[in-house]
Amino acid sequence: MGNYVGLDLALPGRWRTGFGLLDEIKRIYDVKTLSSRHEVIKHVVESMPKFVCIDAPLGLPRYGINRLVEIEARRRGLRLIPPLLGSMKSLTMYGMEIASILRKQGIAVLEVHPTSTLKILNITRQGFLKMITSTFNGPIISNKHELDALVAAFTCLLHDRGCTEELIGYEGEGSLVIPQSNCTYFI
């Protein structure tokens, strides 16, 4: 049990980053929409999370534009955008930078994909929203980025409960944490 933070990461100055926090002990959630690298780091560190789950690629492919992670995800019917395709390259580099800063501060960082989490759990975003708001207390969730950040935080919670698996890439490519398909742990 503890705090779990999810980030729906976006490039500073171009889009907004969704921040989601699940506090399993106090049964509360919090969401914010952040604009800068400084805000992202500050809010994560202040939350003292057990895990941070980031919705952005956190590794580069060894070959081509896809990691082994994306190839394995596609085999399972999950659609991830290649980390080096167009503007994803900038997001991938930013995600790797944020992960590195957080890890240097002793924070465990995992790569997740909220859309894949929902697909595996067979729940819609609206269904997830209803589940979270009926179980935890928190503010109004004002946009998709905040909601996806909460889905990422929920993936962290599932990971802490041993209800996830990792799609692992070649050495140095990183991994993607997804729920186990037979996962029955719901708050």
Secondary structure as GFF3:
##gff-version 3
##sequence-region A 1 187
A	DSSP	beta_strand	3	8	.	.	.	ID=ss1
A	DSSP	beta_strand	17	23	.	.	.	ID=ss2
A	DSSP	beta_strand	28	34	.	.	.	ID=ss3
A	DSSP	alpha_helix	37	47	.	.	.	ID=ss4
A	DSSP	beta_strand	51	54	.	.	.	ID=ss5
A	DSSP	alpha_helix	68	75	.	.	.	ID=ss6
A	DSSP	alpha_helix	88	104	.	.	.	ID=ss7
A	DSSP	beta_strand	109	111	.	.	.	ID=ss8
A	DSSP	alpha_helix	114	121	.	.	.	ID=ss9
A	DSSP	alpha_helix	125	135	.	.	.	ID=ss10
A	DSSP	alpha_helix	144	160	.	.	.	ID=ss11
A	DSSP	beta_strand	164	168	.	.	.	ID=ss12
A	DSSP	beta_strand	175	179	.	.	.	ID=ss13
###
